[in-house]
C-alpha cells in the first residue's frame, strides 16, 4: 500500500473516531520523530504495540479486505504466568461497508466488541471445539449486552449502534469471527 493511501486512511480514521467524542490518548498524535525522542520513556507503549495499525492482510486490496485500528490497551501474557491479569485488549477498529476482516480466533484473549458508531456491524460467528479450533457445525452462544444470544454455526450477528458482544476462548463461545459493516 502506498504511503499516500496509508496517510489518507489515518486522517479519515482519526477524524471518524474523534467525531463520536472519543478522546484519544496523547501518543496518538505523536510523530515518528517524537516517538524516537521519547523512546526511553515509552517502553510500555512500544512493548504493548499500542497505536495506529492499517492492514490489508497481505492481500493488497484494503478496500475489500482490510482493517484500520488503534490499539489503546493490550494485556501482557507474562502476567498470566504469575497468576494475575487477564489477556485483554482495547482496540478501536474501523471496518468499511462490505470490507471484510478474515476469520480469526484467539486461544486465550477475551474481546469486547462494541459498535460505537457508523452503521451496523455484522459478525459471522463460529464456536470453539474442545481443542480450541473452529467448530463449523455447533451453534454459538454469545453474551450481548448482558443477555445470551444463540446463533447457528456461521450465523451473522448484527450489532446496532452501542451494542456489544463478549468473545472468550472457551468451548461454545465465539471462536472464529469475520467482521464487516453491513
KATAUR-V199648 format. One record per pair of residues at least 4 apart in sequence whose ideal C-beta (glycine too) atoms are under 6 Angstrom apart, sorted by the first residue. I is the first residue (numbers start at 1). J is the second residue. Records with the same first field share a line. If there is no record, write none. Layout:
# KATAUR-V199648
I: J ; J
This chain:
# KATAUR-V199648
1: 5 ; 6
6: 54
9: 13 ; 54 ; 68
13: 68 ; 94
17: 22 ; 92
20: 116 ; 117
24: 28
27: 45
30: 34 ; 35
38: 42
42: 46
43: 47
45: 50
48: 74
50: 71
52: 70
53: 69
54: 68
55: 67
56: 60 ; 62 ; 66
57: 65 ; 102
59: 65
61: 65
62: 66
65: 100
66: 99
67: 93 ; 101
68: 94
69: 91 ; 93
70: 92
71: 91
72: 90
73: 90
74: 89
75: 87 ; 88
77: 87
79: 84 ; 85
80: 85
87: 108 ; 109
88: 110
95: 99 ; 179 ; 180 ; 181
97: 181
99: 180
100: 180
101: 179
103: 176 ; 178
105: 175 ; 176
106: 169
107: 132 ; 169
108: 169
110: 168
111: 167
112: 164 ; 166
113: 165
114: 164
115: 121 ; 159 ; 161 ; 163
119: 181
120: 158 ; 160 ; 182
121: 159
122: 156 ; 158 ; 180 ; 182
123: 157 ; 177 ; 179
124: 156 ; 178
125: 140 ; 151 ; 157 ; 174 ; 177
126: 134 ; 153 ; 175 ; 176
127: 135 ; 138 ; 140 ; 172 ; 175
128: 132 ; 171 ; 175
129: 133 ; 135
130: 171
134: 175 ; 176
136: 153
137: 153
138: 153
139: 150 ; 152
140: 151 ; 174
141: 148 ; 150 ; 172
142: 149 ; 165 ; 174
143: 148 ; 166
144: 149 ; 165
145: 163 ; 164
151: 155 ; 157
159: 163
167: 174
168: 173
